[in-house]
Amino acid sequence: MSPGQAELPKWQKIRMLRAEAEYDAVKKDVRVAYALWCVVGLLGGHRFYLGDTARSIAMLFTFGGLGVWTLLDVFFVARRVRAVNRSRRAAVMARYGIIDGPGYA
């Protein structure tokens, strides 16, 4: 703790720990997304994992846009995982009434 900062009360620490635990339970992993991309990328499995249902269904019925979407996704999967995790963290923290700074997630 830096000088000039007050320590949080115990109930706020517990609330923060609960929020962090909930976020840890729902966050997505880049390695899992890339593994799914490798195995079921043509069928949009990595997009299903990330919650992009509409795009996943489109990839499922077009075999990944005849492979084009699948090949392009190699460059965008990590960015999409970060975006999904940012929005999930914001939702969890908002549920607990915690304002997150820009340096988190």
Secondary structure as UniProt FT lines:
FT   TURN            3..4
FT   HELIX           10..26
FT   HELIX           30..40
FT   HELIX           41..43
FT   HELIX           45..50
FT   HELIX           53..66
FT   HELIX           68..95
FT   TURN            96..97
FT   TURN            102..103
//
